[in-house]
Amino acid sequence: MTGDRKNQIIEEAARLFSRFGFRQVTIKQLAETCGITEPAVYRHFASKEALYDAVLDTLQERLEFNDLFMRLETEPQLAAILTELACHIMALLDKHQDLYRLFLFSALYEHDKARQLFRSIRGPYVTFLNGQLIRLAREGKIVETSSEITARCFVGMVFDWALGASLWKELQGKSFSSEELIANNLPIFLYGLSVREAGK
């Protein structure tokens, strides 16, 4: 029962932190949401900061990208790699919108784990794509670039698509599906990396 209660507290805390931000959520509010007392929360977590750390530590378990990376690790076409990465990121953030809200609140309030959170959410995608860009450039399939910058730009761009498509769609006046965003924007990125004959 203790493990179940602790997991319940973490899940509710993740939901509240993603909705209101770290500073606005109180232990009293969390306890009421869980249907327990404040001392019961403190039996599991010494402070709100410790609870927030526990929430951030569970994020890695929710990012299901290992199978994707294994499948794409020898993919010969950059278009397939970028498409699958983009689809995966968009689906992940659509499924776990609280995850991206946590990311934004953490960065906004300069929480001491903001860097760790950034590495947990975006880092694996950047690292994987960086390696693939290096491999494909060595094989002569794409132009040589600063692969880390290119990987960071691509992943950041897709995260921004996801943010616009899910969290801020009401503010934009028009919604675009993941498929529309990928179909429109991916060819532009691919064109810049494609190997072309001189003068063309």
PyMOL commands that set and color helices and strands:
alter all, ss='L'
color gray80, all
select helices_A, chain A and resi 2-20+27-34+38-44+48-62+66-72+78-95+97-108+114-121+123-138+147-167+169-172+178-193
alter helices_A, ss='H'
color red, helices_A
deselect
rebuild
show_as cartoon
